[in-house]
Amino acid sequence: MALELYRYLIVIGLCAIIWFDNGRWLLHDARERVISEIYMHTGLGLFFTLLTLELALVLAGAWPHYGLWWLEVLGLLLYLPAGMLVFGSVLELKRKGRPDVKTGDFTATTALIDTGLYGVIREPMTLGMAIWSVALVLAFQSVIALLMGALAFGCFWMAARTEDEYNIRKFGDAYRAYRQRIPLWNVFRRRGKR
């Protein structure tokens, strides 16, 4: 019984840390009026809360886990392309981007990057995170995973859509031309020629 209580307290503590850290970013994003980042950080908070809840509580039998092995395998396999998209986009931003002068944040680059992963899709980071959300739903197969994973996926989709609008204001005609050539998330669709 005491072990169960400690498990719940640890989960509550971890979720509080996740949302405290995310809350700082959400407040910053709200002050700066960067809607795409509000969606992004909300999605990240949901994603990490879901991961914490599932790893700590579902595996301990706190709620039903449906356990279809082939869906678990598919979910685990989806981590590979998702990780490649997220970490590949981070590397691309660090290598080719110019960090925001005020914040030093390399993800808020002041340079339009249209090569590498960004030469295939406009929002590889949000696509990777959305795929991670689907992977969690498939790997854990619970009602909580389905609800929180769907909310996180929706947040990452909205982050990509609103980031597109933000980048038009930020980069102007150069981004409009890039937008005509490169699809938002659909890696199988090429829009136009360079």
N, C-alpha and C positions, 0 to 999 in steps of 0.2 A: 504493500500500500504506500509506504513512504517513497519507494522508488518511483511509483507512478506519479506521486505528487511532485517529486523533483523533476521528472520528465516534463510535466505540464508547466512548471515554473520556468524551466530552461527554454521551452518553446515560447512562452509568453515574453520572456526576456529577449530572445533572439528576434522575435517579431517586432518588439518595441524598438530595438536597435535599428532594424531594417527601416521602420517607418520614421524614426527620429532622423536618421541620415537622409532618407528620401525627403522628409519634410523640409529640411534645410534647403535642398535643391528645388523643391516645389515652391517654397517662398521666394527664392531668388528668381525662378522662372516667372512667377506671377508678377513680381516687381518689374521685371524686364519685359513682361508681356510677350514671352516666347511660348506660344500655345503648344507648338510641337514638342517642346521639352517637358511641358506639363504632362502631356499624354505619355511621353517616353518614360518619365520617372514614375508615373502612376503604374504603367505597365511593368516596369522593373520591380516596384514594390510588391505588386500582386504576384509576379513570377517568383521572387525570392521568398515571399510569405508562403506561397503554395509549396515550394520546394522544402521549406523548413517544416511545415505542417505534415506533408506527406512522409518525409524521411523519419521524422520523430514520432508521429502518432499513428499513421496508417500501418506502418510496418510493425507497430506494437498492437495492432488490432483495434484501434479506437473507432474506426468505421469501416464499412465493407470495401473490399478491394476485389474487383471482379476477376482478375488474374488470367485473362486470355493470353497465353504465352506468345502467340504470334503478333499480337498488338504490342506487347512489351518489347519484343525484338524489334519491331518496326519503329517504335518510339526511341529505343536506344540507337538504332541506326540513323535516325534523323538528327541526332546530336552531331554527327560528323559534318554534314553540309552546313548546319546551323553554326557550328563553331568556326568553320572555314569562312563563312560570310562575316560573322561578327569580328573575329580576330584579324581576318584579312583586311576588313575595312579600317580597323583601328591602325594596323600597320601602314596602310596606304595614307591615312590622314596624318600620321606621325611623320612619314617619310616625305610626302609631297605638300602637305598643308602648311599654312602659316597660322600659328596660334593667335587667338584673339588677344589684342594688346592689353585690354583691361583685366581679363580673367586669367590669361595664360592657358586657357582651355583649347587643346588641339582639336577637339571635335567641333569647336565653333570656328573653323578655319576661315580665314579671310581670302583664301585662294580657291577658285573653282577647280575641283579635281574631276577630270573626265577620262582618266585612263585606269588601267587595271580593272578591279571589280567595278569601279564607277564608270567604266567604259562599256559595261554589260548591263547593269541596272543602276538606277539613280540612288536607291536607298538600300544598299546591301546590309547595313547594320540593323535596321528595323526589320528587314525580311528575316535575317538570321534569328533575331529575338522572337519573332512571330513563330518561326519554325520550332524554336526551343519550347514555346508555349504548347504547341501541338504535340511535341515529343513528350512533354510532361504528362499531358492528358492520356496519351497512349501508353506510356510506361506505368503510370499509377492506377489508371482506370477506376476512379471513384467519382462520386457526384461532386464532391468539393473540387477535385481536379478539373472536372468538366466545366463547372461554373467559373472558377478563378482563371483557368486556362483560356476560356472563351473571352472573359473580360480583358485579360492581358493581351490576347491576340488583337482584340478590338482597339485597345490603346495603342499598340504598335502600328496598326493600320492607320489610325487617325494621326499618329505622330508622323508617319511617312507622308500622308496627304497634306497636313498642315506645314510640314517642313518644306514641301514643294512650293507652297505659296510664299513662305518666308524667304526661300532662296531666290524667287523671282524678284522680290523687293530688294534683296541684298546684292544680287549679281546682275540684275536687269536683263538686257537682250542676250548676253552671253549664255545665261541660264535658260532663257526661252529657246534658243537654238539647241542647246544641249537636251532640253526636254523634248524637242521634236525628234531627236535622233535616238534617244535612249529611253526604254520603258521604265516605269516606276519599280515594279517587282517581277514582272514576267520575264524570266531569263530565256524563254524560248521565242520571244517575239522581238524582232529587230525593227525599229521604226523607220529609220532613214539612213542615208549614207553620210559619212563624214565629210 
